[in-house]
Amino acid sequence: MPRYRPHVAARPSWRCRVCGAAWPCSPARLALLGEYRENRTGLLIYLGTLMYEATGDLADLNGQAVPDGLADRFLSWARAR
């Protein structure tokens, strides 16, 4: 039986260590929604903290230019519907 590998970010690129997609990838989003199913506010605080860290890492990689769309990538999908 294949072993589950968590979809976590590789820093400083913020790409998934398993699938290589921009993190949080779809499997990571599903796992986070499950983990924080009773605490959506906590999930948004956690993701906001990670977005802040990613902003610095990605700016350093891109010559101080912050990539567009980080709020959508890190936060928009996690809002309550």
Secondary structure, DSSP 8 states (H G I E B T S, - for coil): --------EETTTTEETTT-SBSS-HHHHHHHHHHTTT-HHHHHHHHHHHHHHHHHHHHHHTTT---TTHHHHHTGGGS--
